[in-house]
């Protein structure tokens, strides 16, 4: 039952997301988040590893995803900063 809910949430997310403004790395990370791989959200260093990008690129991608309304930054700051799917 939870798989069905997760699939519905993922489908709804992608119906509302503007694919034209996302690159392949961002789509990959968003799908991993939607699949529940990062229950507490994703950090910049985790984004680097999953997307196989530099630290600067990971930061830039995460900022873009927040600006586009795909992710929200958690309350924690500094090294504890994490990003979660909006919704």
TORNUKOL-491257 format. One record per residue: residue number from 1; x, y, z of N, C-alpha, C in turn. Coordinates in Angstrom, 3 decimals. Example, Ala and Ser with C-alpha at 12.3 -4.5 7.8 and 13.67 -1.06 7.14 Angstrom:
<recs>
1|13.190|-5.690|7.800|12.300|-4.500|7.800|13.200|-3.300|7.800
2|12.850|-2.250|7.080|13.670|-1.060|7.140|12.900|0.030|7.870
</recs>
This chain:
<recs>
1|0.819|-1.189|0.000|0.000|0.000|0.000|0.864|1.254|0.000
2|1.968|1.210|0.756|2.852|2.363|0.811|3.508|2.606|-0.551
3|3.808|1.527|-1.285|4.388|1.660|-2.615|3.452|2.416|-3.549
4|2.162|2.159|-3.434|1.177|2.840|-4.270|1.154|4.328|-3.941
5|1.144|4.648|-2.655|1.156|6.054|-2.236|2.419|6.759|-2.718
6|3.530|6.068|-2.610|4.808|6.639|-3.046|4.798|6.884|-4.558
7|4.273|5.941|-5.319|4.184|6.103|-6.772|3.249|7.243|-7.152
8|2.138|7.362|-6.431|1.209|8.463|-6.708|1.852|9.817|-6.408
9|2.566|9.892|-5.290|3.243|11.141|-4.929|4.302|11.494|-5.975
10|5.021|10.498|-6.428|6.060|10.719|-7.445|5.429|11.199|-8.751
11|4.334|10.573|-9.142|3.641|10.962|-10.367|3.120|12.387|-10.273
12|2.509|12.722|-9.141|2.003|14.093|-8.946|3.133|15.114|-9.002
13|4.253|14.777|-8.381|5.400|15.683|-8.384|5.842|15.964|-9.816
14|6.025|14.912|-10.603|6.530|15.092|-11.971|5.510|15.740|-12.889
15|4.228|15.619|-12.585|3.216|16.317|-13.377|3.321|17.822|-13.180
16|3.734|18.248|-12.000|3.825|19.668|-11.678|5.205|20.263|-11.923
17|6.230|19.436|-12.060|7.603|19.926|-12.230|7.840|20.366|-13.676
18|8.648|21.411|-13.834|9.019|21.904|-15.163|10.298|21.190|-15.597
19|10.138|20.125|-16.356|11.275|19.305|-16.788|12.279|20.089|-17.621
20|11.824|21.085|-18.348|12.702|21.828|-19.249|13.773|22.606|-18.490
21|13.546|22.863|-17.211|14.496|23.639|-16.422|15.410|22.763|-15.570
22|15.289|21.446|-15.724|16.086|20.520|-14.920|17.098|19.795|-15.796
23|18.287|19.545|-15.240|19.264|18.757|-15.984|19.203|17.306|-15.508
24|19.950|16.435|-16.173|19.851|14.998|-15.881|20.272|14.664|-14.448
25|21.265|15.379|-13.910|21.692|15.119|-12.541|20.599|15.490|-11.546
26|19.946|16.625|-11.784|18.877|17.062|-10.895|17.712|16.077|-10.934
27|17.369|15.607|-12.101|16.279|14.636|-12.243|16.630|13.339|-11.506
28|17.871|12.901|-11.641|18.319|11.678|-10.958|18.182|11.817|-9.445
29|18.646|12.945|-8.906|18.581|13.157|-7.456|17.138|13.288|-6.993
30|16.320|14.012|-7.739|14.907|14.148|-7.364|14.217|12.786|-7.338
31|14.509|11.950|-8.313|13.919|10.605|-8.329|14.369|9.785|-7.124
32|15.621|9.897|-6.740|16.113|9.180|-5.556|15.400|9.679|-4.301
33|15.203|11.001|-4.206|14.475|11.558|-3.057|13.031|11.072|-3.059
34|12.399|11.078|-4.221|11.009|10.632|-4.330|10.867|9.136|-4.026
35|11.915|8.373|-4.286|11.899|6.935|-3.998|12.141|6.642|-2.521
36|12.440|7.682|-1.742|12.623|7.510|-0.310|14.040|7.132|0.093
37|14.992|7.292|-0.813|16.372|6.916|-0.497|17.009|7.806|0.572
38|16.523|9.031|0.712|17.077|9.966|1.688|15.936|10.487|2.559
39|15.557|9.690|3.537|14.398|10.004|4.381|14.559|11.327|5.125
40|15.787|11.658|5.505|16.031|12.899|6.240|16.387|14.057|5.322
41|16.257|13.867|4.028|16.661|14.884|3.067|18.076|14.613|2.587
42|18.498|15.363|1.589|19.822|15.149|1.014|20.736|16.332|1.341
43|21.965|16.028|1.653|22.954|17.069|1.944|23.715|17.388|0.660
44|24.484|18.447|0.704|25.294|18.806|-0.450|26.297|17.726|-0.812
45|26.935|17.137|0.197|27.934|16.099|-0.084|27.270|14.836|-0.650
46|26.067|14.513|-0.186|25.352|13.366|-0.749|24.963|13.651|-2.197
47|24.539|14.882|-2.464|24.198|15.270|-3.841|25.415|15.086|-4.737
48|26.586|15.534|-4.273|27.829|15.381|-5.041|28.041|13.931|-5.457
49|27.880|13.020|-4.502|28.144|11.597|-4.755|27.109|10.980|-5.686
50|25.841|11.287|-5.453|24.776|10.702|-6.273|24.847|11.217|-7.708
51|25.033|12.537|-7.856|25.033|13.151|-9.178|26.408|13.098|-9.850
52|27.440|12.750|-9.076|28.814|12.706|-9.588|29.224|14.064|-10.156
53|29.065|15.100|-9.306|29.428|16.463|-9.678|30.328|17.057|-8.594
54|30.925|18.202|-8.885|31.774|18.881|-7.910|30.926|19.517|-6.815
55|31.583|19.934|-5.752|30.898|20.590|-4.639|30.195|21.871|-5.118
56|30.893|22.663|-5.928|30.308|23.916|-6.429|29.082|23.648|-7.289
57|29.164|22.634|-8.139|28.024|22.285|-8.991|26.862|21.769|-8.154
58|27.160|20.953|-7.151|26.107|20.447|-6.271|25.386|21.594|-5.576
59|26.143|22.549|-5.071|25.540|23.712|-4.406|24.675|24.491|-5.375
60|25.187|24.715|-6.569|24.433|25.460|-7.592|23.133|24.726|-7.959
61|23.229|23.417|-8.152|22.039|22.621|-8.493|21.002|22.677|-7.375
62|21.449|22.548|-6.130|20.513|22.576|-5.005|19.825|23.934|-4.898
63|20.570|25.010|-5.087|19.976|26.356|-5.047|18.936|26.492|-6.161
64|19.248|26.005|-7.347|18.300|26.058|-8.460|17.027|25.274|-8.150
65|17.185|24.106|-7.544|16.021|23.279|-7.214|15.141|23.952|-6.161
66|15.747|24.671|-5.231|14.972|25.423|-4.241|14.249|26.572|-4.935
67|14.946|27.297|-5.793|14.345|28.434|-6.511|13.199|27.987|-7.405
68|13.296|26.787|-7.960|12.252|26.268|-8.849|11.100|25.628|-8.086
69|11.213|25.568|-6.769|10.137|25.024|-5.953|10.097|23.513|-5.882
70|11.184|22.853|-6.245|11.244|21.394|-6.170|11.677|20.920|-4.790
71|12.596|21.659|-4.187|13.127|21.305|-2.878|12.930|22.450|-1.905
72|12.939|22.111|-0.641|12.915|23.104|0.430|14.091|22.795|1.348
73|14.723|23.858|1.826|15.858|23.718|2.732|15.342|23.495|4.145
74|15.947|22.556|4.866|15.506|22.291|6.236|16.011|23.393|7.167
75|15.518|23.380|8.388|15.860|24.401|9.382|17.337|24.386|9.760
76|17.926|23.215|9.793|19.331|23.097|10.199|20.224|23.834|9.212
77|21.288|24.407|9.720|22.200|25.139|8.859|23.594|24.548|8.892
78|24.503|25.197|8.192|25.890|24.753|8.159|26.038|23.369|7.561
79|26.839|22.549|8.195|27.068|21.190|7.690|25.840|20.300|7.811
80|24.889|20.719|8.617|23.667|19.925|8.809|22.576|20.279|7.808
81|22.840|21.202|6.901|21.838|21.616|5.922|21.424|20.436|5.057
82|20.133|20.254|4.955|19.563|19.200|4.112|18.425|19.800|3.297
83|18.104|19.110|2.222|17.048|19.548|1.314|16.049|18.422|1.149
84|14.763|18.784|1.197|13.696|17.794|1.066|12.770|18.191|-0.077
85|12.062|17.193|-0.587|11.071|17.428|-1.631|9.966|18.328|-1.068
86|9.517|19.278|-1.867|8.409|20.151|-1.459|7.139|19.312|-1.402
87|6.367|19.511|-0.361|5.093|18.806|-0.289|4.938|18.080|0.929
</recs>
